[in-house]
Amino acid sequence: MAYSDKVLDHYSNPRNVGSLDKNSSEVGTGLVGAPECGDVMKLQIKVNPQTNVIEDAKFKTFGCGSAIASSSLATEWVKGKTVDEALQIKNTEIVKELSLPPVKIHCSVLAEDAIRAAIHDWKKKQDVAKPATVAAQ
Amino acid sequence: MSTDVKTIPQAEHIAPEGVKLPVYMDNHATTPMDPRVLEEMLPYFMEKFGNAASRNHSFGWAGEEGVEIARERVAKLVGATTKEIIFTSGATESDNLAIKGVAEMYREKGNHIITAVTEHKAVLDTCKRLEKYGYRVTYLPVQKDGLVDLEELKRAMDDKTILVTIMWANNEIGVLQPVAEIGKLCRERGIIFHTDATQAVGKVPVDVNKNNIDVMSISAHKMYGPKGVGALYVRRKNPRVQISAIIDGGGHERGMRSGTLNVPGIVGLGKACAIASEEMAKEACHLAGLRNRLRDKIMGGLDEVYINGSMEHRLPGNLNISFAYVEGESLLMGINDIAVSSGSACTSATLEPSYVLKALGTGDDLAHSSIRFGIGRFNTEAEVDYVADRVVETVTRLRELSPLYEMAKEGVDLKSVKWAAE
């Protein structure tokens, strides 16, 4: 299958590969997909608690070239956005940016899911953390 | 703790001395033609263009002579007689002709067919079609090493069984079935035994008498011959096997396969068989040596790689390996100057991982991670070394990117994780 230059670029030089401390209260982790399906994405965000801005993002992906490119692009896009802005990212925008063929659309869906899962995980931590903070005061 | 992975960007690769890129190592898909085959074929396009069925002039006789020499060469390679060789357009047609032809001819005797789940689609889909016409088909499972269990085969046979069709060598994992034993079981019960020997003929010794074969499919382009031509062996005595034609017409090939003969193609198939008769034994040692070198280099450079299928009962040039935690298509992208195949869903038209690997009990995750290397006549030691180095380097790079590899290294049991699958 012929890949777009952008997919090839993300595949050859993936951005933001790595891991953040999943136990930190500022970090949200999204792990989506399944090995049996041939795609697993782990996307992590580090959020500034004052501004809700995503200051860092990292990913690791088991999957085809399009899956790697979609998650690499997702980390680029969420960085610098607030959590609410990041939730607006749509898989169709990823499809467009990477010129993914129809059979690879599920890779972009997975990347969107990964962003949402990471934010969901971070929000859960904030809900737990808040009452604790109040109690400490 | 945060970790930053500095992945090595994929570099442009420079071919080492003696290696021409891209490297072709997909010889189960097809083989390049041997130049000696092409040379033999060339006169049959222009000077000797006659229709082999033209009995009344020299143009026809020249064509017929070419065909009959080829028939002798094919017959010799597999231990058959010339009257038992029917030329076809390739192994898919041969499989169709064998299975449908036997099914129709022996319909009065019974309606049960036995095959195996790891067969080529040309066999499986033909059997499926016959099911629609009232035939009963048993699809035998295979053991972990890819071999059919003979006891299971025996249990599947009944008094309505007319045909057993089991391949000689598998196209994905190169596993060789115990055809002689299968043939013996069939012979004892008066059941016809067809084998799809597409990957085996010219690679391993094939003798239709020693191996108790009744009907056998042969292809030219898997053995350094041209595409679009093949043959079907149909036993003439002990026992005599009859098949109905599936293509009607001028009654060529003793009525079993009508259609003007593809003379240049048939001549090419004949020459490919003649070369194999001469060189197969030596070539097999060479290929097995290269294959084992590739395996040892890959397994020496990486952990958690798994060979799919029996190493003992295997084509000399075949290696099928799963690289845990790395998806096959992304691996192919990384070694894009090497032509191989993957069992990953992403590389198949159906988006399903390899049914052959699944039949071995290989999990879907490892099926997605598999690569088939098919080493052939024209591969060199330098190419094998280059391929091994590139595979080790690319798998290492992709594992740094793989959340599964990270989790496994942290001691997480991936089987116990509840995946948020679609």
Interface residues (C-beta under 8 A of the other chain):
Chain A: Y3 L8 Y11 S12 N13 P14 V17 G18 S19 L20 D21 L31 V32 G33 A34 P35 E36 C37 G38 D39 V40 M41 K42 K58 K60 T61 F62 G63 C64 G65 A67 I68 V103 H106 D113 A117
Chain B: M1 S2 T3 D4 V5 T7 P9 Q10 Y325 V326 E327 E329 S330 M333 G334 S344 A345 C346 L351 P353 G363 D364 D365 H368 E400 L401 S402 P403 L404 Y405 E406 L414 W419 A420 A421 E422
